[in-house]
Amino acid sequence: MSLYDRNYAQDRSFAAEQSESTLIAFIKQTYKFFAGSLLFGTIGAYIALPFAPSITGGMMLGIFVLEIALLIGLIFLRDKPIVNLILLFGFTFMTGVALVPLLYSVLALPAGVSIVAQALLGTTIVFGIMSFYAVKTRRDLSSWGKILFIALIGVVISSLINFVAGAFFGFAQAGLVSVVISGISIILFSLYIAYDTQNIIRGNYDSPIMAAIALYLDVYNIFVSLLNILGYANRD
């Protein structure tokens, strides 16, 4: 008789609790991977910093290609245990290495250490504010996705054009244009933090690995942009 004597309200409540418990576990795992990504990015920068003068254009191109390869591999193998972690932390390690030339040039300035500290503090504040907004707002931020992606494509194209103009044609204003692009990037990736955070807490990601890498790239790009702006300001 017990087969027919079921409390469906209780069953639905149990299912809801199970769903909520799964989401909480997903969020915890995401932020653990995010913290690990920050750690490996920092380790990459720390290890590569003494070799900064030898990281030239050709080597930077190789680092960039390796980053892309690791990221593509991570996307396709995100559900493969151990392999996905190797790819995740390998990618974030290489982003730390890629940061070294900019970091080295900033640290060479009289107020270099202070500039890096300001960039770290600014990134932390932005992350905290936008994460809080994503958690507390009743607004559905999913509609931001297409607009943010279009803006991201614009920033990437503008950055490439500015890089080519500065490196190959000696464009005198390349540094100033880079600062403008960095300012736009800070706004863009700040919005991305809110967008990605809300997607995480609503369970819209199918993998904690991909959720973590999304947050990491948001924070990484804000830090790089702040470092670029503050470094340029202190050079003048």
MDAnalysis code that builds the backbone (N, CA, C; Angstrom):
import MDAnalysis as mda
import numpy as np

u = mda.Universe.empty(708, n_residues=236, atom_resindex=np.repeat(np.arange(236), 3), trajectory=True)
u.add_TopologyAttr("name", ["N", "CA", "C"] * 236)
u.add_TopologyAttr("resid", np.arange(1, 237))
u.add_TopologyAttr("resname", ["MET", "SER", "LEU", "TYR", "ASP", "ARG", "ASN", "TYR", "ALA", "GLN", "ASP", "ARG", "SER", "PHE", "ALA", "ALA", "GLU", "GLN", "SER", "GLU", "SER", "THR", "LEU", "ILE", "ALA", "PHE", "ILE", "LYS", "GLN", "THR", "TYR", "LYS", "PHE", "PHE", "ALA", "GLY", "SER", "LEU", "LEU", "PHE", "GLY", "THR", "ILE", "GLY", "ALA", "TYR", "ILE", "ALA", "LEU", "PRO", "PHE", "ALA", "PRO", "SER", "ILE", "THR", "GLY", "GLY", "MET", "MET", "LEU", "GLY", "ILE", "PHE", "VAL", "LEU", "GLU", "ILE", "ALA", "LEU", "LEU", "ILE", "GLY", "LEU", "ILE", "PHE", "LEU", "ARG", "ASP", "LYS", "PRO", "ILE", "VAL", "ASN", "LEU", "ILE", "LEU", "LEU", "PHE", "GLY", "PHE", "THR", "PHE", "MET", "THR", "GLY", "VAL", "ALA", "LEU", "VAL", "PRO", "LEU", "LEU", "TYR", "SER", "VAL", "LEU", "ALA", "LEU", "PRO", "ALA", "GLY", "VAL", "SER", "ILE", "VAL", "ALA", "GLN", "ALA", "LEU", "LEU", "GLY", "THR", "THR", "ILE", "VAL", "PHE", "GLY", "ILE", "MET", "SER", "PHE", "TYR", "ALA", "VAL", "LYS", "THR", "ARG", "ARG", "ASP", "LEU", "SER", "SER", "TRP", "GLY", "LYS", "ILE", "LEU", "PHE", "ILE", "ALA", "LEU", "ILE", "GLY", "VAL", "VAL", "ILE", "SER", "SER", "LEU", "ILE", "ASN", "PHE", "VAL", "ALA", "GLY", "ALA", "PHE", "PHE", "GLY", "PHE", "ALA", "GLN", "ALA", "GLY", "LEU", "VAL", "SER", "VAL", "VAL", "ILE", "SER", "GLY", "ILE", "SER", "ILE", "ILE", "LEU", "PHE", "SER", "LEU", "TYR", "ILE", "ALA", "TYR", "ASP", "THR", "GLN", "ASN", "ILE", "ILE", "ARG", "GLY", "ASN", "TYR", "ASP", "SER", "PRO", "ILE", "MET", "ALA", "ALA", "ILE", "ALA", "LEU", "TYR", "LEU", "ASP", "VAL", "TYR", "ASN", "ILE", "PHE", "VAL", "SER", "LEU", "LEU", "ASN", "ILE", "LEU", "GLY", "TYR", "ALA", "ASN", "ARG", "ASP"])
u.atoms.positions = np.array([
    [0.819, -1.209, 0.000],
    [0.000, 0.000, 0.000],
    [0.857, 1.265, 0.000],
    [2.042, 1.119, 0.502],
    [2.893, 2.318, 0.597],
    [3.190, 2.898, -0.778],
    [3.119, 2.044, -1.811],
    [3.370, 2.524, -3.152],
    [2.325, 3.547, -3.567],
    [1.093, 3.379, -3.068],
    [-0.005, 4.263, -3.453],
    [-0.261, 5.353, -2.418],
    [0.330, 5.180, -1.244],
    [0.102, 6.134, -0.162],
    [1.298, 7.077, -0.072],
    [1.422, 7.939, -1.080],
    [2.592, 8.819, -1.153],
    [2.199, 10.248, -0.869],
    [3.114, 10.976, -0.179],
    [2.907, 12.396, 0.101],
    [3.620, 13.195, -0.982],
    [2.890, 13.598, -2.006],
    [3.518, 14.265, -3.148],
    [4.045, 15.650, -2.791],
    [3.397, 16.323, -1.852],
    [3.892, 17.629, -1.393],
    [5.262, 17.463, -0.752],
    [5.402, 16.387, 0.032],
    [6.692, 16.112, 0.677],
    [7.743, 15.747, -0.369],
    [7.323, 14.980, -1.395],
    [8.251, 14.618, -2.462],
    [8.767, 15.850, -3.186],
    [7.857, 16.781, -3.475],
    [8.260, 18.020, -4.169],
    [9.195, 18.842, -3.306],
    [8.909, 18.864, -1.996],
    [9.773, 19.600, -1.068],
    [11.163, 18.984, -1.027],
    [11.205, 17.654, -1.018],
    [12.508, 16.962, -1.011],
    [13.285, 17.238, -2.291],
    [12.562, 17.227, -3.422],
    [13.210, 17.502, -4.712],
    [13.765, 18.913, -4.754],
    [13.003, 19.869, -4.188],
    [13.453, 21.260, -4.153],
    [14.695, 21.399, -3.286],
    [14.700, 20.687, -2.144],
    [15.857, 20.727, -1.256],
    [17.081, 20.125, -1.933],
    [16.860, 19.025, -2.662],
    [17.952, 18.389, -3.379],
    [18.518, 19.313, -4.448],
    [17.613, 20.001, -5.166],
    [18.034, 20.928, -6.216],
    [18.836, 22.085, -5.638],
    [18.341, 22.624, -4.507],
    [19.040, 23.734, -3.862],
    [20.401, 23.286, -3.339],
    [20.442, 22.082, -2.790],
    [21.695, 21.546, -2.270],
    [22.715, 21.351, -3.391],
    [22.241, 20.888, -4.541],
    [23.122, 20.695, -5.705],
    [23.676, 22.020, -6.191],
    [22.809, 23.043, -6.218],
    [23.243, 24.365, -6.666],
    [24.277, 24.955, -5.712],
    [24.047, 24.804, -4.416],
    [24.992, 25.321, -3.420],
    [26.353, 24.649, -3.582],
    [26.325, 23.334, -3.794],
    [27.579, 22.595, -4.005],
    [28.282, 23.067, -5.278],
    [27.501, 23.351, -6.323],
    [28.051, 23.845, -7.579],
    [28.732, 25.198, -7.373],
    [28.067, 26.085, -6.638],
    [28.603, 27.430, -6.388],
    [29.899, 27.334, -5.574],
    [29.894, 26.501, -4.539],
    [31.100, 26.331, -3.723],
    [32.266, 25.823, -4.567],
    [31.985, 24.851, -5.415],
    [33.033, 24.292, -6.269],
    [33.557, 25.336, -7.254],
    [32.634, 26.136, -7.786],
    [33.025, 27.192, -8.725],
    [34.006, 28.160, -8.078],
    [33.697, 28.601, -6.874],
    [34.554, 29.591, -6.226],
    [35.863, 28.980, -5.717],
    [35.859, 27.688, -5.453],
    [37.123, 27.013, -5.140],
    [38.030, 26.998, -6.365],
    [37.449, 26.660, -7.517],
    [38.226, 26.671, -8.758],
    [38.678, 28.082, -9.106],
    [37.828, 29.054, -8.830],
    [38.168, 30.458, -9.079],
    [39.354, 30.882, -8.214],
    [39.306, 30.517, -6.932],
    [40.414, 30.846, -6.015],
    [41.702, 30.149, -6.465],
    [41.571, 28.888, -6.882],
    [42.740, 28.158, -7.376],
    [43.315, 28.795, -8.632],
    [42.438, 29.293, -9.501],
    [42.884, 29.964, -10.723],
    [43.674, 31.219, -10.397],
    [43.185, 31.997, -9.438],
    [43.913, 33.200, -9.003],
    [45.286, 32.832, -8.448],
    [45.320, 31.735, -7.692],
    [46.584, 31.294, -7.103],
    [47.584, 30.904, -8.191],
    [47.140, 30.118, -9.169],
    [48.051, 29.670, -10.219],
    [48.457, 30.816, -11.138],
    [47.554, 31.777, -11.357],
    [47.921, 32.959, -12.124],
    [49.012, 33.751, -11.427],
    [48.882, 33.872, -10.105],
    [49.888, 34.577, -9.303],
    [51.224, 33.839, -9.330],
    [51.178, 32.514, -9.209],
    [52.404, 31.709, -9.252],
    [53.102, 31.872, -10.599],
    [52.310, 31.860, -11.682],
    [52.889, 32.033, -13.016],
    [53.626, 33.349, -13.150],
    [53.008, 34.425, -12.655],
    [53.639, 35.746, -12.726],
    [54.888, 35.798, -11.851],
    [54.822, 35.198, -10.669],
    [55.948, 35.228, -9.735],
    [57.161, 34.480, -10.306],
    [56.899, 33.310, -10.882],
    [57.993, 32.501, -11.425],
    [58.621, 33.167, -12.655],
    [57.781, 33.779, -13.496],
    [58.282, 34.345, -14.757],
    [58.877, 35.742, -14.600],
    [58.576, 36.426, -13.512],
    [59.009, 37.821, -13.356],
    [60.518, 38.011, -13.496],
    [61.359, 37.141, -12.915],
    [62.814, 37.338, -13.078],
    [63.284, 37.221, -14.535],
    [62.475, 36.582, -15.367],
    [62.861, 36.382, -16.773],
    [62.165, 37.385, -17.701],
    [61.559, 38.405, -17.119],
    [60.784, 39.382, -17.891],
    [61.554, 39.998, -19.065],
    [62.826, 40.394, -18.893],
    [63.538, 41.018, -20.024],
    [63.672, 40.116, -21.248],
    [63.630, 38.807, -21.034],
    [63.789, 37.879, -22.165],
    [62.457, 37.507, -22.811],
    [61.348, 37.953, -22.215],
    [60.025, 37.656, -22.792],
    [59.725, 38.727, -23.833],
    [60.159, 38.472, -25.048],
    [60.031, 39.442, -26.137],
    [58.830, 39.105, -27.029],
    [58.735, 39.814, -28.152],
    [57.590, 39.656, -29.044],
    [57.348, 38.238, -29.501],
    [58.406, 37.556, -29.950],
    [58.258, 36.192, -30.425],
    [57.795, 35.247, -29.340],
    [58.370, 35.392, -28.144],
    [57.979, 34.539, -27.035],
    [56.551, 34.843, -26.584],
    [56.179, 36.119, -26.600],
    [54.817, 36.501, -26.227],
    [53.796, 35.886, -27.173],
    [54.147, 35.842, -28.455],
    [53.255, 35.216, -29.434],
    [53.077, 33.732, -29.107],
    [54.177, 33.070, -28.750],
    [54.106, 31.661, -28.368],
    [53.258, 31.455, -27.124],
    [53.403, 32.350, -26.141],
    [52.603, 32.272, -24.916],
    [51.129, 32.454, -25.238],
    [50.838, 33.405, -26.118],
    [49.444, 33.669, -26.503],
    [48.835, 32.441, -27.191],
    [49.574, 31.835, -28.102],
    [49.091, 30.640, -28.808],
    [48.839, 29.505, -27.826],
    [49.758, 29.331, -26.860],
    [49.603, 28.283, -25.855],
    [48.375, 28.543, -24.984],
    [48.157, 29.803, -24.617],
    [46.965, 30.161, -23.842],
    [45.688, 29.764, -24.582],
    [45.614, 30.123, -25.847],
    [44.430, 29.817, -26.653],
    [44.224, 28.306, -26.754],
    [45.323, 27.564, -26.969],
    [45.243, 26.103, -27.082],
    [44.724, 25.483, -25.781],
    [45.239, 25.968, -24.651],
    [44.789, 25.452, -23.357],
    [43.319, 25.784, -23.102],
    [42.907, 26.987, -23.481],
    [41.521, 27.392, -23.266],
    [40.567, 26.578, -24.141],
    [40.923, 26.368, -25.387],
    [40.095, 25.551, -26.283],
    [40.013, 24.118, -25.763],
    [41.166, 23.598, -25.318],
    [41.182, 22.255, -24.743],
    [40.286, 22.165, -23.517],
    [40.309, 23.204, -22.695],
    [39.483, 23.240, -21.492],
    [37.999, 23.236, -21.842],
    [37.624, 23.991, -22.859],
    [36.221, 24.053, -23.274],
    [35.715, 22.674, -23.705],
    [36.540, 21.957, -24.464],
    [36.110, 20.657, -24.988],
    [36.230, 19.530, -23.954],
    [37.138, 19.690, -22.991],
    [37.384, 18.623, -22.014],
    [36.972, 19.029, -20.602],
    [36.048, 19.974, -20.507],
    [35.652, 20.511, -19.195],
    [35.026, 19.465, -18.266],
    [34.489, 18.386, -18.844],
    [33.838, 17.361, -18.022],
    [34.737, 16.166, -17.745],
    [36.001, 16.255, -18.148],
    [36.953, 15.174, -17.907],
    [37.716, 15.427, -16.607],
    [37.454, 14.628, -15.571],
    [38.138, 14.841, -14.283],
    [39.656, 14.805, -14.428],
    [40.318, 15.587, -13.609],
    [41.781, 15.725, -13.560],
    [42.300, 16.476, -14.787],
    [41.938, 16.002, -15.981],
    [42.381, 16.681, -17.202],
    [41.879, 18.114, -17.221],
    [40.601, 18.306, -16.826],
    [40.056, 19.667, -16.845],
    [40.765, 20.575, -15.841],
    [41.186, 20.016, -14.718],
    [41.910, 20.821, -13.725],
    [43.308, 21.173, -14.224],
    [43.955, 20.220, -14.882],
    [45.284, 20.477, -15.449],
    [45.202, 21.597, -16.479],
    [44.186, 21.540, -17.333],
    [44.009, 22.563, -18.358],
    [43.636, 23.914, -17.739],
    [42.754, 23.883, -16.737],
    [42.342, 25.126, -16.073],
    [43.536, 25.827, -15.440],
    [44.282, 25.107, -14.631],
    [45.392, 25.732, -13.911],
    [46.593, 25.974, -14.820],
    [46.718, 25.164, -15.882],
    [47.747, 25.442, -16.880],
    [47.457, 26.749, -17.605],
    [46.190, 26.946, -17.954],
    [45.799, 28.183, -18.633],
    [46.005, 29.394, -17.734],
    [45.540, 29.319, -16.496],
    [45.661, 30.473, -15.605],
    [47.125, 30.751, -15.257],
    [47.928, 29.680, -15.163],
    [49.372, 29.859, -14.951],
    [49.971, 30.661, -16.102],
    [49.589, 30.326, -17.331],
    [50.139, 31.011, -18.500],
    [49.642, 32.459, -18.597],
    [48.446, 32.730, -18.115],
    [47.987, 34.131, -18.113],
    [48.834, 34.967, -17.157],
    [49.295, 34.331, -16.078],
    [50.208, 35.023, -15.165],
    [51.533, 35.320, -15.832],
    [52.035, 34.352, -16.609],
    [53.277, 34.552, -17.357],
    [53.105, 35.678, -18.386],
    [51.950, 35.688, -19.065],
    [51.687, 36.701, -20.094],
    [51.613, 38.109, -19.510],
    [51.292, 38.192, -18.226],
    [51.168, 39.489, -17.566],
    [52.531, 40.107, -17.225],
    [53.563, 39.288, -17.207],
    [54.871, 39.699, -16.690],
    [55.479, 40.931, -17.377],
    [55.471, 41.041, -18.719],
    [56.065, 42.244, -19.324],
    [55.447, 43.546, -18.831],
    [54.119, 43.577, -18.730],
    [53.445, 44.782, -18.213],
    [53.776, 44.980, -16.740],
    [53.728, 43.902, -15.985],
    [54.019, 43.980, -14.555],
    [55.443, 44.456, -14.308],
    [56.377, 43.956, -15.099],
    [57.787, 44.337, -14.961],
    [57.996, 45.816, -15.265],
    [57.323, 46.307, -16.315],
    [57.470, 47.719, -16.688],
    [56.881, 48.641, -15.623],
    [55.810, 48.203, -14.988],
    [55.192, 49.008, -13.927],
    [56.057, 48.987, -12.670],
    [56.570, 47.815, -12.313],
    [57.414, 47.705, -11.119],
    [58.718, 48.471, -11.261],
    [59.139, 48.728, -12.496],
    [60.366, 49.493, -12.737],
    [60.168, 50.976, -12.440],
    [58.934, 51.429, -12.324],
    [58.648, 52.833, -12.019],
    [58.935, 53.116, -10.542],
    [59.205, 54.369, -10.192],
    [59.499, 54.718, -8.786],
    [58.410, 54.264, -7.812],
    [57.147, 54.382, -8.234],
    [56.028, 53.983, -7.363],
    [55.429, 52.654, -7.811],
    [56.270, 51.795, -8.413],
    [55.789, 50.565, -9.023],
    [55.008, 49.657, -8.091],
    [55.556, 49.376, -6.923],
    [54.892, 48.480, -5.966],
    [53.550, 49.055, -5.543],
    [53.523, 50.360, -5.322],
    [52.288, 51.025, -4.932],
    [51.232, 50.947, -6.036],
    [51.672, 51.061, -7.285],
    [50.746, 50.986, -8.427],
    [50.111, 49.603, -8.503],
    [50.929, 48.571, -8.341],
    [50.403, 47.202, -8.368],
    [49.412, 46.993, -7.230],
    [49.748, 47.506, -6.057],
    [48.849, 47.379, -4.907],
    [47.530, 48.102, -5.164],
    [47.599, 49.281, -5.770],
    [46.374, 50.032, -6.100],
    [45.516, 49.278, -7.112],
    [46.170, 48.661, -8.103],
    [45.436, 47.889, -9.109],
    [44.753, 46.679, -8.473],
    [45.454, 46.008, -7.561],
    [44.873, 44.869, -6.853],
    [43.689, 45.294, -5.998],
    [43.859, 46.406, -5.280],
    [42.786, 46.910, -4.428],
    [41.579, 47.325, -5.269],
    [41.849, 48.032, -6.362],
    [40.766, 48.467, -7.235],
    [40.009, 47.285, -7.819],
    [40.729, 46.242, -8.232],
    [40.097, 45.046, -8.783],
    [39.228, 44.362, -7.729],
    [39.746, 44.273, -6.505],
    [38.999, 43.646, -5.411],
    [37.715, 44.412, -5.117],
    [37.811, 45.736, -5.103],
    [36.629, 46.568, -4.818],
    [35.578, 46.394, -5.907],
    [36.014, 46.440, -7.162],
    [35.076, 46.276, -8.279],
    [34.407, 44.904, -8.218],
    [35.208, 43.868, -7.958],
    [34.661, 42.516, -7.878],
    [33.625, 42.415, -6.758],
    [33.944, 42.987, -5.607],
    [33.024, 42.943, -4.470],
    [31.717, 43.668, -4.751],
    [31.816, 44.868, -5.321],
    [30.615, 45.671, -5.603],
    [29.726, 44.992, -6.639],
    [30.315, 44.528, -7.731],
    [29.521, 43.941, -8.805],
    [28.956, 42.573, -8.406],
    [29.681, 41.822, -7.594],
    [29.161, 40.546, -7.091],
    [27.976, 40.792, -6.161],
    [28.107, 41.788, -5.298],
    [27.014, 42.136, -4.383],
    [25.775, 42.570, -5.168],
    [25.999, 43.360, -6.208],
    [24.888, 43.807, -7.040],
    [24.186, 42.620, -7.707],
    [24.972, 41.677, -8.214],
    [24.402, 40.510, -8.892],
    [23.555, 39.666, -7.947],
    [23.996, 39.565, -6.697],
    [23.270, 38.762, -5.717],
    [21.990, 39.459, -5.259],
    [22.053, 40.776, -5.085],
    [20.939, 41.508, -4.486],
    [19.906, 42.014, -5.497],
    [20.307, 42.265, -6.735],
    [19.364, 42.842, -7.676],
    [18.256, 41.852, -8.057],
    [17.068, 42.386, -8.282],
    [15.955, 41.562, -8.763],
    [15.890, 41.574, -10.285],
    [16.755, 42.349, -10.881],
    [16.768, 42.463, -12.334],
    [17.410, 41.235, -12.962],
    [16.807, 40.748, -14.030],
    [17.376, 39.635, -14.774],
    [18.436, 40.174, -15.723],
    [19.686, 39.792, -15.478],
    [20.805, 40.315, -16.262],
    [21.106, 39.490, -17.507],
    [20.320, 38.450, -17.745],
    [20.594, 37.586, -18.895],
    [20.490, 38.333, -20.221],
    [19.707, 39.423, -20.233],
    [19.546, 40.212, -21.463],
    [20.830, 40.969, -21.827],
    [21.777, 41.048, -20.890],
    [23.039, 41.748, -21.155],
    [23.962, 40.943, -22.060],
    [23.730, 39.638, -22.159],
    [24.675, 38.744, -22.807],
    [25.112, 39.177, -24.198],
    [24.160, 39.427, -25.096],
    [24.494, 39.769, -26.481],
    [25.212, 41.107, -26.565],
    [24.739, 42.080, -25.798],
    [25.345, 43.411, -25.817],
    [26.790, 43.347, -25.318],
    [26.995, 42.615, -24.224],
    [28.347, 42.491, -23.669],
    [29.281, 41.779, -24.644],
    [28.757, 40.757, -25.317],
    [29.595, 40.015, -26.264],
    [29.992, 40.894, -27.447],
    [29.053, 41.685, -27.953],
    [29.356, 42.606, -29.066],
    [30.410, 43.623, -28.626],
    [30.239, 44.147, -27.398],
    [31.214, 45.109, -26.868],
    [32.586, 44.452, -26.716],
    [32.597, 43.190, -26.296],
    [33.861, 42.456, -26.128],
    [34.587, 42.312, -27.468],
    [33.841, 41.963, -28.500],
    [34.435, 41.843, -29.841],
    [35.032, 43.182, -30.270],
    [34.308, 44.270, -29.988],
    [34.803, 45.603, -30.324],
    [36.096, 45.937, -29.602],
    [36.176, 45.590, -28.329],
    [37.383, 45.846, -27.534],
    [38.564, 45.028, -28.069],
    [38.320, 43.759, -28.396],
    [39.386, 42.894, -28.911],
    [39.923, 43.428, -30.237],
    [39.017, 43.790, -31.141],
    [39.438, 44.317, -32.446],
    [40.199, 45.626, -32.278],
    [39.702, 46.503, -31.426],
    [40.365, 47.792, -31.183],
    [41.760, 47.589, -30.595],
    [41.876, 46.624, -29.683],
    [43.173, 46.333, -29.066],
    [44.170, 45.823, -30.095],
    [43.708, 44.944, -30.993],
    [44.589, 44.403, -32.027],
    [45.049, 45.493, -32.993],
    [44.120, 46.347, -33.389],
    [44.466, 47.453, -34.299],
    [45.466, 48.388, -33.642],
    [45.237, 48.699, -32.375],
    [46.136, 49.599, -31.658],
    [47.517, 48.974, -31.485],
    [47.537, 47.661, -31.225],
    [48.821, 46.957, -31.079],
    [49.623, 46.997, -32.380],
    [48.938, 46.707, -33.470],
    [49.603, 46.722, -34.778],
    [50.095, 48.127, -35.112],
    [49.256, 49.142, -34.844],
    [49.624, 50.527, -35.133],
    [50.851, 50.951, -34.337],
    [50.905, 50.529, -33.067],
    [52.039, 50.905, -32.230],
    [53.306, 50.145, -32.539],
    [53.157, 48.836, -32.826],
    [54.328, 47.982, -33.024],
    [54.958, 48.130, -34.402],
    [54.127, 48.278, -35.413],
    [54.653, 48.246, -36.776],
    [54.689, 49.610, -37.477],
    [53.836, 50.533, -37.036],
    [53.773, 51.831, -37.717],
    [54.200, 52.987, -36.823],
    [54.571, 52.656, -35.577],
    [55.054, 53.697, -34.667],
    [54.009, 54.753, -34.363],
    [52.773, 54.345, -34.242],
    [51.678, 55.273, -33.943],
    [51.939, 55.958, -32.606],
    [52.114, 57.274, -32.645],
    [52.553, 58.009, -31.451],
    [51.537, 57.965, -30.322],
    [50.256, 57.880, -30.675],
    [49.204, 57.927, -29.656],
    [48.737, 56.543, -29.214],
    [49.504, 55.490, -29.588],
    [49.094, 54.125, -29.260],
    [48.928, 53.927, -27.753],
    [49.843, 54.538, -26.979],
    [49.757, 54.407, -25.525],
    [48.499, 55.025, -24.964],
    [48.150, 56.205, -25.469],
    [46.943, 56.890, -25.000],
    [45.690, 56.116, -25.410],
    [45.678, 55.611, -26.630],
    [44.541, 54.818, -27.104],
    [44.399, 53.555, -26.249],
    [45.538, 52.964, -25.889],
    [45.523, 51.786, -25.028],
    [44.870, 52.082, -23.682],
    [45.121, 53.267, -23.153],
    [44.509, 53.673, -21.883],
    [42.996, 53.814, -22.035],
    [42.576, 54.392, -23.149],
    [41.138, 54.538, -23.406],
    [40.468, 53.159, -23.505],
    [41.122, 52.258, -24.240],
    [40.598, 50.891, -24.369],
    [40.548, 50.210, -23.002],
    [41.557, 50.461, -22.181],
    [41.591, 49.883, -20.832],
    [40.435, 50.401, -19.985],
    [40.133, 51.688, -20.121],
    [39.003, 52.263, -19.386],
    [37.686, 51.613, -19.784],
    [37.510, 51.410, -21.082],
    [36.302, 50.736, -21.579],
    [36.261, 49.292, -21.088],
    [37.422, 48.654, -21.070],
    [37.505, 47.260, -20.623],
    [37.099, 47.118, -19.158],
    [37.493, 48.074, -18.332],
    [37.111, 48.027, -16.913],
    [35.598, 48.045, -16.769],
    [34.946, 48.926, -17.512],
    [33.481, 48.991, -17.469],
    [32.871, 47.684, -17.984],
    [33.386, 47.208, -19.112],
    [32.851, 46.002, -19.737],
    [32.966, 44.789, -18.813],
    [34.159, 44.562, -18.269],
    [34.352, 43.364, -17.455],
    [33.747, 43.505, -16.055],
    [33.522, 44.727, -15.612],
    [32.766, 44.930, -14.374],
    [31.324, 44.450, -14.570],
    [30.742, 44.802, -15.714],
    [29.394, 44.337, -16.038],
    [29.376, 42.825, -16.219],
    [30.454, 42.303, -16.785],
    [30.549, 40.849, -16.966],
    [30.584, 40.121, -15.619],
    [31.206, 40.717, -14.609],
    [31.229, 40.093, -13.281],
    [29.807, 39.912, -12.761],
    [28.998, 40.975, -12.873],
    [27.602, 40.887, -12.430],
    [26.843, 39.847, -13.247],
    [27.036, 39.877, -14.545],
    [26.350, 38.956, -15.457],
    [26.733, 37.507, -15.157],
    [28.025, 37.240, -15.039],
    [28.491, 35.872, -14.792],
    [28.105, 35.395, -13.396],
    [28.194, 36.283, -12.411],
    [27.842, 35.900, -11.040],
    [26.373, 35.506, -10.950],
    [25.493, 36.286, -11.583],
    [24.072, 35.936, -11.550],
    [23.811, 34.612, -12.267],
    [24.504, 34.381, -13.362],
    [24.365, 33.099, -14.057],
    [24.814, 31.935, -13.185],
    [25.856, 32.163, -12.385],
    [26.350, 31.111, -11.488],
    [25.328, 30.805, -10.399],
    [24.828, 31.830, -9.729],
    [23.906, 31.603, -8.608],
    [22.525, 31.136, -9.068],
    [22.233, 31.298, -10.351],
    [20.968, 30.788, -10.901],
    [21.129, 29.443, -11.585],
    [22.345, 28.908, -11.546],
    [22.580, 27.583, -12.101],
    [22.565, 27.517, -13.609],
    [22.958, 28.606, -14.267],
    [22.913, 28.653, -15.728],
    [24.183, 28.120, -16.393],
    [25.177, 27.754, -15.595],
    [26.392, 27.139, -16.143],
    [26.284, 25.627, -15.989],
    [26.755, 24.892, -16.984],
    [26.709, 23.429, -16.896],
    [27.970, 22.845, -16.279],
    [28.960, 23.686, -16.021],
    [30.221, 23.196, -15.465],
    [30.825, 24.241, -14.533],
    [31.215, 23.843, -13.314],
    [31.867, 24.799, -12.407],
    [33.213, 25.276, -12.947],
    [33.848, 24.451, -13.770],
    [35.110, 24.837, -14.394],
    [34.909, 26.058, -15.285],
    [33.882, 26.020, -16.131],
    [33.629, 27.125, -17.052],
    [33.133, 28.366, -16.309],
    [32.379, 28.162, -15.260],
    [31.931, 29.287, -14.441],
    [33.127, 29.975, -13.787],
    [34.068, 29.167, -13.287],
    [35.259, 29.712, -12.630],
    [36.131, 30.475, -13.609],
    [36.313, 29.926, -14.819],
    [37.183, 30.589, -15.794],
    [36.557, 31.888, -16.278],
    [35.232, 31.942, -16.334],
    [34.554, 33.182, -16.718],
    [34.841, 34.282, -15.700],
    [34.697, 33.960, -14.417],
    [34.991, 34.942, -13.367],
    [36.462, 35.333, -13.377],
    [37.325, 34.344, -13.565],
    [38.769, 34.622, -13.569],
    [39.139, 35.598, -14.678],
    [38.616, 35.387, -15.869],
    [38.936, 36.275, -16.992],
    [38.399, 37.683, -16.764],
    [37.241, 37.776, -16.112],
    [36.701, 39.105, -15.773],
    [37.670, 39.853, -14.857],
    [38.071, 39.189, -13.788],
    [38.966, 39.807, -12.800],
    [40.337, 40.093, -13.413],
    [40.848, 39.148, -14.167],
    [42.166, 39.298, -14.799],
    [42.200, 40.524, -15.709],
    [41.187, 40.672, -16.539],
    [41.164, 41.794, -17.482],
    [40.980, 43.146, -16.788],
    [40.237, 43.165, -15.695],
    [40.109, 44.411, -14.927],
    [41.456, 44.785, -14.307],
    [42.138, 43.787, -13.740],
    [43.449, 44.048, -13.137],
    [44.451, 44.554, -14.167],
    [44.508, 43.897, -15.317],
    [45.423, 44.318, -16.386],
    [45.111, 45.737, -16.843],
    [43.828, 46.046, -16.990],
    [43.411, 47.379, -17.452],
    [43.775, 48.458, -16.435],
    [43.532, 48.166, -15.163],
    [43.905, 49.132, -14.115],
    [45.417, 49.319, -14.063],
    [46.149, 48.244, -14.203],
    [47.610, 48.310, -14.193],
    [48.115, 49.165, -15.353],
    [47.495, 49.003, -16.498],
    [47.879, 49.767, -17.678],
    [47.601, 51.258, -17.495],
    [46.422, 51.586, -16.976],
    [46.042, 52.987, -16.767],
    [46.936, 53.651, -15.719],
    [47.093, 52.992, -14.569],
    [47.900, 53.571, -13.492],
    [49.368, 53.670, -13.892],
    [49.856, 52.666, -14.619],
    [51.240, 52.712, -15.083],
    [51.461, 53.862, -16.054],
    [50.534, 54.057, -16.984],
    [50.644, 55.147, -17.962],
    [50.602, 56.498, -17.260],
    [49.699, 56.646, -16.282],
    [49.567, 57.911, -15.553],
    [50.847, 58.251, -14.801],
    [51.488, 57.242, -14.219],
    [52.693, 57.501, -13.445],
    [53.931, 57.662, -14.302],
    [53.872, 57.202, -15.551],
    [54.996, 57.453, -16.452],
    [55.045, 58.911, -16.841],
    [53.880, 59.539, -16.939],
    [53.838, 60.948, -17.293],
    [54.022, 61.831, -16.078],
])
